[in-house]
Amino acid sequence: MPLDALTLSEDLIRCPSITPTEGGALDLLQNRLEAMGFTCWRVPFSEAGTPDVDNLYARLGTAQPNFCFAGHTDVVPPGDPADWASDPFKPEIRDGRLYGRGASDMKCAIAAMVAGTSAYLEDHPNPPGSISFLITGDEEGPSVNGTKKVLGWMKEQGQVIDACLVGEPTNPDTLGDMMKIGRRGSLNCTLTVRGTQGHVAYPHLADNPVPKLLKMLAALNDDPLDDGNDHFPATNLEITTVDVGNATTNLIPAQASGRINIRFNDMHSGASLSKLIEDRCAEVATAVGGADYDLDISVSGESFLTPPGFLSDVVAGAVKDVTGLDPELSTTGGTSDARFIKDHCAVVEFGLINQTAHKVDENALVTEIHDLARIYADVLKRYFA
Protein backbone atom coordinates (compact mmCIF):
# COMPACT_ATOMS: atom_id res chain seq x y z
CA MET A 1 0.00 0.00 0.00
CA PRO A 2 1.16 3.58 -0.62
CA LEU A 3 2.54 5.51 2.32
CA ASP A 4 0.10 7.69 4.21
CA ALA A 5 0.87 11.43 3.99
CA LEU A 6 -0.67 12.23 7.38
CA THR A 7 1.21 9.52 9.26
CA LEU A 8 4.51 10.57 7.71
CA SER A 9 3.73 14.22 8.48
CA GLU A 10 3.23 13.35 12.14
CA ASP A 11 6.46 11.35 12.20
CA LEU A 12 8.42 14.25 10.72
CA ILE A 13 6.93 16.80 13.11
CA ARG A 14 8.11 14.64 16.01
CA CYS A 15 11.70 15.24 14.85
CA PRO A 16 13.00 18.43 16.58
CA SER A 17 14.94 19.53 13.49
CA ILE A 18 15.53 23.18 14.36
CA THR A 19 18.10 24.64 11.97
CA PRO A 20 20.77 23.27 11.65
CA THR A 21 19.94 20.19 13.75
CA GLU A 22 18.95 17.13 11.72
CA GLY A 23 16.77 15.88 14.56
CA GLY A 24 16.13 12.48 12.98
CA ALA A 25 14.10 13.89 10.08
CA LEU A 26 16.57 12.93 7.35
CA ASP A 27 17.09 9.52 8.94
CA LEU A 28 13.33 8.97 8.80
CA LEU A 29 13.09 10.04 5.15
CA GLN A 30 16.06 7.93 4.14
CA ASN A 31 14.46 4.89 5.77
CA ARG A 32 11.15 5.43 3.96
CA LEU A 33 12.75 6.16 0.59
CA GLU A 34 15.14 3.23 0.70
CA ALA A 35 12.17 0.96 1.44
CA MET A 36 10.63 2.30 -1.79
CA GLY A 37 13.75 1.39 -3.77
CA PHE A 38 15.54 4.74 -3.77
CA THR A 39 19.32 4.98 -3.53
CA CYS A 40 20.17 7.55 -0.88
CA TRP A 41 23.22 9.71 -0.29
CA ARG A 42 23.81 11.75 2.85
CA VAL A 43 25.70 14.88 1.86
CA PRO A 44 26.97 16.85 4.86
CA PHE A 45 28.81 20.15 4.45
CA SER A 46 30.66 22.50 6.75
CA GLU A 47 32.27 25.89 6.33
CA ALA A 48 34.14 28.08 8.78
CA GLY A 49 31.82 30.48 10.56
CA THR A 50 28.67 28.56 9.61
CA PRO A 51 26.92 25.58 11.22
CA ASP A 52 27.51 22.06 9.92
CA VAL A 53 24.53 20.83 7.90
CA ASP A 54 23.38 17.35 6.87
CA ASN A 55 21.52 16.93 3.58
CA LEU A 56 19.86 14.08 1.69
CA TYR A 57 19.76 13.26 -2.00
CA ALA A 58 17.78 10.21 -3.12
CA ARG A 59 17.12 8.83 -6.58
CA LEU A 60 15.04 6.05 -8.06
CA GLY A 61 16.20 5.03 -11.53
CA THR A 62 19.16 6.06 -13.66
CA ALA A 63 17.50 7.25 -16.87
CA GLN A 64 16.64 10.76 -17.89
CA PRO A 65 14.50 12.75 -17.49
CA ASN A 66 15.03 13.10 -13.77
CA PHE A 67 12.12 14.78 -11.94
CA CYS A 68 13.19 16.16 -8.57
CA PHE A 69 11.16 17.03 -5.48
CA ALA A 70 13.00 19.55 -3.28
CA GLY A 71 12.43 20.89 0.20
CA HIS A 72 13.76 21.28 3.71
CA THR A 73 13.20 19.45 6.96
CA ASP A 74 14.70 22.19 9.15
CA VAL A 75 12.29 24.47 10.98
CA VAL A 76 12.50 27.76 12.82
CA PRO A 77 12.53 27.67 16.65
CA PRO A 78 9.06 27.38 18.18
CA GLY A 79 9.63 30.10 20.75
CA ASP A 80 8.15 29.55 24.20
CA PRO A 81 6.38 26.15 24.11
CA ALA A 82 3.98 27.51 26.73
CA ASP A 83 2.53 29.80 24.05
CA TRP A 84 1.42 26.76 22.04
CA ALA A 85 -1.86 24.97 22.65
CA SER A 86 0.08 21.71 22.36
CA ASP A 87 3.73 20.68 22.28
CA PRO A 88 5.18 21.98 18.98
CA PHE A 89 7.03 18.68 18.44
CA LYS A 90 4.17 16.41 19.46
CA PRO A 91 1.74 16.47 16.52
CA GLU A 92 -1.89 16.86 17.47
CA ILE A 93 -5.03 16.87 15.35
CA ARG A 94 -7.75 19.29 16.44
CA ASP A 95 -10.81 20.26 14.40
CA GLY A 96 -9.42 18.69 11.26
CA ARG A 97 -6.05 20.39 11.48
CA LEU A 98 -2.63 18.93 12.21
CA TYR A 99 -0.69 21.13 14.63
CA GLY A 100 3.07 21.18 15.09
CA ARG A 101 6.19 23.06 14.09
CA GLY A 102 6.79 22.51 10.39
CA ALA A 103 3.21 21.55 9.53
CA SER A 104 2.92 24.39 7.02
CA ASP A 105 6.60 25.02 6.30
CA MET A 106 7.21 22.36 5.12
CA LYS A 107 7.26 18.90 6.68
CA CYS A 108 3.74 18.03 5.57
CA ALA A 109 4.64 18.93 1.99
CA ILE A 110 7.67 16.64 2.12
CA ALA A 111 5.46 13.88 3.52
CA ALA A 112 3.01 14.51 0.66
CA MET A 113 5.87 14.29 -1.85
CA VAL A 114 6.94 10.90 -0.53
CA ALA A 115 3.36 9.63 -0.20
CA GLY A 116 2.44 10.93 -3.64
CA THR A 117 5.50 9.25 -5.14
CA SER A 118 4.59 6.03 -3.35
CA ALA A 119 1.08 6.17 -4.82
CA TYR A 120 2.42 6.90 -8.31
CA LEU A 121 4.82 3.94 -8.13
CA GLU A 122 1.97 1.63 -7.15
CA ASP A 123 0.45 2.24 -10.59
CA HIS A 124 3.69 2.91 -12.49
CA PRO A 125 6.42 0.71 -10.99
CA ASN A 126 8.77 1.39 -13.90
CA PRO A 127 8.59 5.10 -14.71
CA PRO A 128 10.21 6.21 -17.99
CA GLY A 129 12.86 8.22 -16.21
CA SER A 130 14.02 8.93 -12.67
CA ILE A 131 12.46 10.44 -9.55
CA SER A 132 14.67 12.15 -7.01
CA PHE A 133 14.50 14.05 -3.74
CA LEU A 134 16.80 16.90 -2.67
CA ILE A 135 16.18 17.59 1.01
CA THR A 136 18.24 20.05 3.01
CA GLY A 137 18.52 20.97 6.68
CA ASP A 138 19.67 24.54 6.02
CA GLU A 139 16.87 26.46 4.28
CA GLU A 140 15.72 28.34 7.39
CA GLY A 141 19.33 29.17 8.30
CA PRO A 142 22.22 30.74 6.40
CA SER A 143 21.54 28.56 3.33
CA VAL A 144 25.27 28.09 2.89
CA ASN A 145 25.78 24.37 3.50
CA GLY A 146 22.49 23.14 2.08
CA THR A 147 20.87 23.04 -1.34
CA LYS A 148 23.47 25.19 -3.10
CA LYS A 149 26.34 22.89 -2.15
CA VAL A 150 24.34 19.72 -2.73
CA LEU A 151 23.68 20.91 -6.29
CA GLY A 152 27.42 21.36 -6.74
CA TRP A 153 28.03 17.86 -5.41
CA MET A 154 25.37 16.48 -7.76
CA LYS A 155 27.06 18.11 -10.73
CA GLU A 156 30.37 16.50 -9.74
CA GLN A 157 28.62 13.13 -9.44
CA GLY A 158 26.90 13.44 -12.80
CA GLN A 159 23.48 13.68 -11.18
CA VAL A 160 21.44 15.78 -13.60
CA ILE A 161 17.92 16.95 -12.80
CA ASP A 162 15.63 18.02 -15.62
CA ALA A 163 12.75 19.58 -13.69
CA CYS A 164 12.12 20.40 -10.04
CA LEU A 165 9.12 21.06 -7.83
CA VAL A 166 9.81 22.78 -4.49
CA GLY A 167 7.20 22.23 -1.80
CA GLU A 168 7.26 25.64 -0.12
CA PRO A 169 3.87 26.83 1.19
CA THR A 170 2.67 28.96 -1.72
CA ASN A 171 -1.07 29.32 -1.17
CA PRO A 172 -2.46 32.40 0.60
CA ASP A 173 -5.92 31.06 1.51
CA THR A 174 -6.83 27.73 -0.10
CA LEU A 175 -4.90 24.82 -1.57
CA GLY A 176 -4.81 25.58 -5.29
CA ASP A 177 -4.71 29.38 -5.05
CA MET A 178 -1.16 29.98 -6.18
CA MET A 179 2.04 28.45 -7.46
CA LYS A 180 5.38 30.19 -7.89
CA ILE A 181 7.09 30.32 -11.27
CA GLY A 182 9.83 32.67 -10.08
CA ARG A 183 11.00 34.79 -7.19
CA ARG A 184 12.24 38.32 -6.70
CA GLY A 185 15.87 38.84 -5.85
CA SER A 186 16.97 40.28 -2.53
CA LEU A 187 19.70 42.85 -1.84
CA ASN A 188 20.77 44.22 1.54
CA CYS A 189 22.86 47.35 1.93
CA THR A 190 24.26 49.08 5.00
CA LEU A 191 25.31 52.70 4.41
CA THR A 192 27.63 54.20 7.03
CA VAL A 193 28.52 57.89 6.97
CA ARG A 194 31.33 59.21 9.14
CA GLY A 195 31.71 62.78 10.36
CA THR A 196 33.41 64.62 13.19
CA GLN A 197 31.99 64.61 16.70
CA GLY A 198 31.40 67.95 18.35
CA HIS A 199 29.27 70.24 20.51
CA VAL A 200 25.93 71.24 18.99
CA ALA A 201 26.63 74.87 19.98
CA TYR A 202 29.76 74.89 17.80
CA PRO A 203 28.70 73.11 14.61
CA HIS A 204 31.51 74.76 12.61
CA LEU A 205 33.94 72.67 14.64
CA ALA A 206 32.14 69.40 13.81
CA ASP A 207 30.87 67.53 10.77
CA ASN A 208 27.40 66.08 11.25
CA PRO A 209 27.00 62.82 9.30
CA VAL A 210 23.22 62.57 9.84
CA PRO A 211 22.04 65.06 7.16
CA LYS A 212 24.34 63.43 4.60
CA LEU A 213 23.01 60.00 5.48
CA LEU A 214 19.42 61.18 5.16
CA LYS A 215 20.10 62.76 1.75
CA MET A 216 21.69 59.55 0.51
CA LEU A 217 18.77 57.46 1.76
CA ALA A 218 16.33 59.88 0.14
CA ALA A 219 18.21 59.61 -3.15
CA LEU A 220 17.79 55.85 -3.00
CA ASN A 221 14.20 55.84 -1.81
CA ASP A 222 12.43 58.68 -3.58
CA ASP A 223 12.45 57.52 -7.21
CA PRO A 224 10.71 54.22 -8.06
CA LEU A 225 13.10 51.72 -9.63
CA ASP A 226 10.53 50.38 -12.12
CA ASP A 227 6.81 49.73 -12.61
CA GLY A 228 7.00 45.95 -12.79
CA ASN A 229 6.23 43.77 -15.81
CA ASP A 230 3.97 40.95 -16.94
CA HIS A 231 5.26 38.46 -14.38
CA PHE A 232 6.71 40.61 -11.57
CA PRO A 233 5.46 43.43 -9.36
CA ALA A 234 7.46 46.63 -9.14
CA THR A 235 10.84 46.44 -7.45
CA ASN A 236 10.50 47.45 -3.81
CA LEU A 237 13.10 49.34 -1.75
CA GLU A 238 12.57 49.67 1.99
CA ILE A 239 14.64 51.58 4.53
CA THR A 240 14.70 49.11 7.42
CA THR A 241 16.64 51.06 10.03
CA VAL A 242 18.50 54.32 10.70
CA ASP A 243 20.97 54.18 13.59
CA VAL A 244 23.02 56.87 15.27
CA GLY A 245 23.32 55.57 18.81
CA ASN A 246 23.45 59.05 20.29
CA ALA A 247 21.93 59.26 23.76
CA THR A 248 23.22 62.80 24.40
CA THR A 249 21.16 65.87 23.49
CA ASN A 250 24.02 68.29 22.89
CA LEU A 251 26.40 66.10 20.91
CA ILE A 252 26.89 65.95 17.15
CA PRO A 253 27.58 62.26 16.48
CA ALA A 254 30.66 60.96 14.72
CA GLN A 255 28.84 58.31 12.71
CA ALA A 256 25.40 57.39 11.38
CA SER A 257 24.21 54.37 9.45
CA GLY A 258 21.14 53.20 7.61
CA ARG A 259 20.10 49.89 6.13
CA ILE A 260 17.94 49.12 3.11
CA ASN A 261 16.52 45.99 1.54
CA ILE A 262 15.54 45.77 -2.12
CA ARG A 263 13.27 43.00 -3.44
CA PHE A 264 13.86 43.23 -7.16
CA ASN A 265 12.35 41.77 -10.31
CA ASP A 266 14.08 40.47 -13.42
CA MET A 267 14.48 43.99 -14.83
CA HIS A 268 17.50 44.27 -12.53
CA SER A 269 20.38 42.21 -11.24
CA GLY A 270 22.28 42.38 -7.99
CA ALA A 271 25.19 43.94 -9.87
CA SER A 272 23.09 46.60 -11.61
CA LEU A 273 21.41 47.62 -8.36
CA SER A 274 24.74 47.71 -6.54
CA LYS A 275 26.03 50.14 -9.16
CA LEU A 276 22.86 52.24 -8.90
CA ILE A 277 23.33 52.52 -5.14
CA GLU A 278 27.00 53.43 -5.55
CA ASP A 279 26.23 56.05 -8.20
CA ARG A 280 23.40 57.75 -6.29
CA CYS A 281 25.42 57.93 -3.07
CA ALA A 282 28.39 59.35 -4.97
CA GLU A 283 26.16 62.01 -6.53
CA VAL A 284 24.94 63.09 -3.10
CA ALA A 285 28.48 63.11 -1.71
CA THR A 286 29.56 65.42 -4.54
CA ALA A 287 26.54 67.69 -4.06
CA VAL A 288 27.26 68.19 -0.33
CA GLY A 289 30.92 68.93 -0.89
CA GLY A 290 32.22 65.51 0.05
CA ALA A 291 31.35 62.73 2.46
CA ASP A 292 33.26 59.92 4.13
CA TYR A 293 31.06 56.86 3.77
CA ASP A 294 31.07 53.10 3.26
CA LEU A 295 28.65 50.77 1.50
CA ASP A 296 28.30 47.15 2.55
CA ILE A 297 26.17 45.45 -0.13
CA SER A 298 25.21 41.77 -0.22
CA VAL A 299 22.89 39.94 -2.63
CA SER A 300 21.23 36.88 -1.11
CA GLY A 301 19.56 35.83 -4.34
CA GLU A 302 18.96 36.97 -7.91
CA SER A 303 15.50 37.23 -9.37
CA PHE A 304 14.46 34.45 -11.71
CA LEU A 305 11.53 33.32 -13.81
CA THR A 306 10.57 29.93 -15.18
CA PRO A 307 8.47 31.07 -18.14
CA PRO A 308 5.01 29.49 -18.31
CA GLY A 309 5.29 26.28 -20.29
CA PHE A 310 5.50 22.54 -19.90
CA LEU A 311 6.46 22.33 -16.21
CA SER A 312 3.99 24.97 -15.02
CA ASP A 313 1.28 23.34 -17.17
CA VAL A 314 2.01 19.96 -15.57
CA VAL A 315 1.71 21.32 -12.03
CA ALA A 316 -1.26 23.59 -12.74
CA GLY A 317 -3.07 20.71 -14.44
CA ALA A 318 -2.54 18.44 -11.45
CA VAL A 319 -3.75 21.18 -9.10
CA LYS A 320 -6.88 21.71 -11.23
CA ASP A 321 -7.62 17.97 -11.32
CA VAL A 322 -7.54 17.66 -7.52
CA THR A 323 -8.84 21.04 -6.31
CA GLY A 324 -10.85 22.35 -9.26
CA LEU A 325 -8.84 25.59 -9.09
CA ASP A 326 -6.58 27.25 -11.64
CA PRO A 327 -3.59 28.42 -9.58
CA GLU A 328 -2.25 31.92 -10.12
CA LEU A 329 1.27 31.86 -11.58
CA SER A 330 3.03 34.20 -9.17
CA THR A 331 6.49 35.54 -8.35
CA THR A 332 5.56 37.18 -5.03
CA GLY A 333 6.94 36.37 -1.60
CA GLY A 334 10.40 36.01 -0.20
CA THR A 335 13.33 33.92 -1.30
CA SER A 336 13.57 30.13 -1.31
CA ASP A 337 16.06 27.46 -2.34
CA ALA A 338 14.52 27.62 -5.81
CA ARG A 339 16.94 30.50 -6.35
CA PHE A 340 19.76 27.94 -6.43
CA ILE A 341 17.91 25.24 -8.35
CA LYS A 342 16.98 27.57 -11.22
CA ASP A 343 20.63 27.50 -12.35
CA HIS A 344 20.30 23.75 -13.02
CA CYS A 345 16.81 23.18 -14.41
CA ALA A 346 13.29 24.55 -14.71
CA VAL A 347 11.76 24.94 -11.25
CA VAL A 348 8.33 25.82 -9.85
CA GLU A 349 6.99 25.85 -6.30
CA PHE A 350 3.72 24.54 -4.92
CA GLY A 351 2.81 23.48 -1.40
CA LEU A 352 0.33 24.14 1.39
CA ILE A 353 -1.21 27.32 2.80
CA ASN A 354 1.34 29.76 4.24
CA GLN A 355 -0.87 31.58 6.77
CA THR A 356 0.60 29.88 9.87
CA ALA A 357 4.18 29.35 8.69
CA HIS A 358 6.68 30.27 11.44
CA LYS A 359 3.81 31.11 13.81
CA VAL A 360 2.73 29.72 17.17
CA ASP A 361 0.28 26.83 16.64
CA GLU A 362 1.47 26.27 13.07
CA ASN A 363 -0.93 23.90 11.35
CA ALA A 364 -2.23 22.39 8.13
CA LEU A 365 -5.64 21.02 7.18
CA VAL A 366 -5.60 17.21 7.19
CA THR A 367 -7.71 17.10 4.03
CA GLU A 368 -5.24 19.35 2.23
CA ILE A 369 -2.26 17.21 3.27
CA HIS A 370 -3.94 14.25 1.56
CA ASP A 371 -4.94 16.40 -1.42
CA LEU A 372 -1.38 17.64 -1.81
CA ALA A 373 -0.13 14.05 -1.97
CA ARG A 374 -2.70 13.40 -4.72
CA ILE A 375 -1.49 16.49 -6.58
CA TYR A 376 2.14 15.38 -6.39
CA ALA A 377 1.21 11.90 -7.64
CA ASP A 378 -0.65 13.47 -10.56
CA VAL A 379 2.34 15.73 -11.29
CA LEU A 380 4.50 12.63 -11.79
CA LYS A 381 1.85 10.99 -13.94
CA ARG A 382 1.56 14.06 -16.16
CA TYR A 383 5.29 14.70 -16.33
CA PHE A 384 6.23 11.18 -17.39
CA ALA A 385 3.26 10.85 -19.73
N, C-alpha and C positions, 0 to 999 in steps of 0.2 A: 504493500500500500504506500501511496505517496506520504511524505512527511507532512505533519500538521503545522501550519504557519503559527497558530496561536501557541501551541506547546513549545515550539522552538523560540518564539518571542519571549515567553516566560523564562525559559532556561537562560537566554542571553541576558535578560534584565537581572537575573540573580548574580551575574558576574560583575563585581565592582570594578569595572574597567575605566576608572577615571584617568584621563590623559596624564602621563603616558603609560599607566599600568595596564598590562594585558588582562589581568583579572580572571583568566580562564576562558575568556570569550573566544579567542582564536583557537585554543585547544578544543573547545566544543565544536566550532565550525569545522575544523580539520577532521575531527572524528566523524561528523555527519557526512562530510563530502567524500572522505575516503570510503565510507560504507556504500556510497553511491557510485564508486568506481573512479573518482577523481584522483589524479596524482597531485600531491600537495608539496609545496616548498615553503618553509619558514624563512623569511628574509629580514633578519634584524639589521639595524644600522645605528651607528653612533657618530657623533661629531662633537668636538670640543665646544663646551659652552651650551650644549643642548642635551635634552634627556635622551637616553637610549630608547629605541622604539622597536617593537616586534611587529612584523607584517606577515601576511599570508597571501600566497598566490596559488591557485588551484586550477587544474585544467583537465577536462575530459575530452579525449581525442587528440589527434595530431594534425588533422587536415585543416585547410583553410576553407571557408572563412572562420575566423575565431570571434565569436560573440562574447563580450565580457560584461559581467555585472560588477560594479564597483561601489564601495562604500566604506564606512568606518565603524568599528566597534567601540572606540573610545567615546566617553561622554564627559560633559562638564560636571564639576562638583555639584552635589545636590543642595549645598548650603546647610542650614540647620535642619536636621531630620525632624525636629519637633514641629517645624512648620508644615510638614507633610501630613496628610490624613492617614497615610500608611507608610511603612518603611520604603524608602525609594529603591532599595535593592531586594525587596520582597514583593514580587508582582501580585497585584490584587485586582480582581474584576468587580466593578461596582457599576450598576445601572448600564450594563452593556459596554463598558469601557475598561480597557486594561491600563492600570496605573503603574508607573515605575520610571526611574530615570533611564532615558533612551527610548521610551516607547514611541515618541514621535521622531526623534532625531538620534539614530536611525536604526535601532536594533530590530524593530518590527519589520522594517523594509528589508533588511538583510534576511530575516527569517522568511519573509515572503519570497525573496529571490530563490532561496534554497528550496522552499516548499514548491514554488512554481516550477523550478527546474525538475524537481522530483516527479511532479505530475506530468510534465512534458515527456520525460524519459519513459514513463509508464506506457505511453502511447507511441513514442518514437525512440526505441532503445538504441537505434543506430543513426543519429542525426548526420546529415551531410555536411559535416564541418565539426568545429570544436566549440565547447562552452567553457568559459573560464570565470574565475572570481578573483578580484584584486581587492583585498580587505586590509585596511591600515589601522593602526592604533594611534595616529598622530594628526588627524584632521582638526580636532578641536584645540590642538596645541600649536607649536611653532610651524608645523607642516614642513619640517626640514628633513626628517628621517623617515618619512612615510611614502606616500604615493609617488612623489617625484623621483625618489631614489629607486623605488621598486621598478618604475618604468625604465630607468637606466639599466638596472640589472636584467630586466626582461630583454632589452635590446641586445645586451651582451650575450644572453643565452639563446638568442634567435627566437624568442617568444613574441610573435607578432599578433596584435589584436586588430581586427578590421572594423569593429563597431563597439560602442560602449554605452551602457545605460547606468547612470549613477542614481542611487535611491534616496537622494536628499528629499526632505519634505517640501514639496513644491506647491501644494494646494492651499489657497487661502481659507476656503470655507468648506468645500465638499470634495471628496475624492473624484477626480475627473475635471476639476476646474482649470488646472494649469500645468503645463510642462515647460521646462526650460530648454531653449535651443541655443543659449549663449549666456554670457554673464558680462557685466561691466568690469572694467579694470579698477584697481584701487591704488592710489598714490598717497603717501603721507609725507608731509614736509614740516620741519621745524625751522623757523626763522628766528635767529638770535641777533639782536642789534646791541652793540656796545657803545657806551658813551663815557662821560667823565662824571663821577659823583661830586656833588656839591651842595651848598646851602641854597634853599629856594629863594632867599633874599638876595643872593648874588649869582643870578643865573649866567652872567657873563663869564664867571669863573668855572662854569660846569658845561657839560654837553648832555642834554636830556635825550636818551634814546627812545623814549616812549612815543613822541610825535612822529619820529621817523618810522618806527615799527607800524604805527597805525596807518600812515600813508602807504606803506608797502602792502599791508593787508587789504587796504581799500583798493589799491591798484589790482590786486588779484581777485577781489570779490565782486567789484562793482559791475564789470562787463560780463554778460553771459558768454560761456565758451562755445556754445552751439545751441541749436534748436531741436536736436534729436534727428532721427531718420525713421525709415519704415519699420525697423526692428528694435530700435533703442530709444529710450527717453533721452531728454537733454542731459548733457554732462552736468554733474552737480558738485559744486565746491562749497565746503562748509568750514568756517573757522571754529575749531573745537575748543581752543583755550587761548587766553592771553595771560601771561604770567610776568609779574615784576618782583614779587616777594618783598615789597617795601612796606614795613609796618610803621614807619616814621612819617609824621605829617610834614616835616620841614626839610626833607632830604630829597634831592634829585638823585634817582637811582643810577647805578653804573651800567645796568644791563636790563634788557627786556626781551621777552621771547613770545612767540605766538606759534600755534600749530594749526595746520589745515589738513583736511582729507578731501581728495577728489575721487568721485566714482565716475569713471569716464567710459564713453561708448567707443565704437570702432572707428570714429572719425579722428581719434587721437591715439597716440601711443604713450607709454611711460616716458620715452625719450623726448617726444615733441612737447609734452607738458612740462617736463623738467626744464627744457630750454625756454619755454614761455615764462615760467616762474623766474628763472634767472634773468631774462631780458627785462621783465617788468620791474623787478627789484632794482636792477641796475639803472633803469630810467629814473626811478624815484631817487636813488642815491645821487645821481647827477643833478637832478632838479633841486635838491636840498643842499647842494654844495659839498656833497661827500658824506659817506656813512661807512662805519666799520661794522660789517655784518657777516654772518655765516648762514649757509643753507644746508640743511641735512635732509636729503630727499631719498626716499626708498619706495620702490614699486613692488607691492606684494602680489600683483597679478595683472596681466594684460587683458584687455577686453577680447572677446572672441565670439564668433557666430558660426553655428552649424546651419547653413542655409536650409530652408525647408526642402525636403526631398525624401528619399527612400527611408532613411532611418526615422525621421519624424513621422512619416506616414505610417510606418510599422507600429510605432508606439501609440500614436493617436488613434489608429484603427483598433488596437487592442483595448484602449481605454473606452472607446465608443461601444465596442461589443459588450463590455462588462457593465459599464455605468450608464450608457445611453447618452453621455455627454461628449461634446467636441471640445477638447482642452484648448485653452488659449496658448499660443506659442509665444512665450515670454522670455525676456532677458533681464527682468527685474531681480531685486534681491542682492544679497552680499556675494562673497566669493565662495567657491567650493573647490574640491580637488579636480573638478572638470577642467579647471584652468591649466592643469598639467597634462591631462589626458588628451586635450584637443591638439597637442603637438604630435600625437601618434595616430589618431584615427578620429572619425566622426563620433561625436558624443552628445547625448541629450540627458536630461534629468527628469525623473518622475518618481514621486514617492507619496507619502501620506500628507495629512493636513499639518501645517506648521504653527498653528495657533498656540500650542502649549510647549513648543520646543524651548529648552533651557529654563523652563519655569518650574515652580513648585507644583506638585501634583501633575506632572507631565503625563499625558495619556493618549491613547488611540482607540477609536471605535473597533470593537472586535469584528463586526461585520466588514469593516473596511480593510482590516488586516487580511481576512480571507479573500476579499475581492481583489486586493493588490496581488496576492499570490496567483489568482486566476489571470489577472492582467499580464503578469510576468510570464506565465506559461503561454499565453496567447502571443506575446511578443516573440518568443522563441519559435512558435509554430509559424507565424507570419514571416519572420526573418529567414528561416531555413526553407520556406516554401519556394 
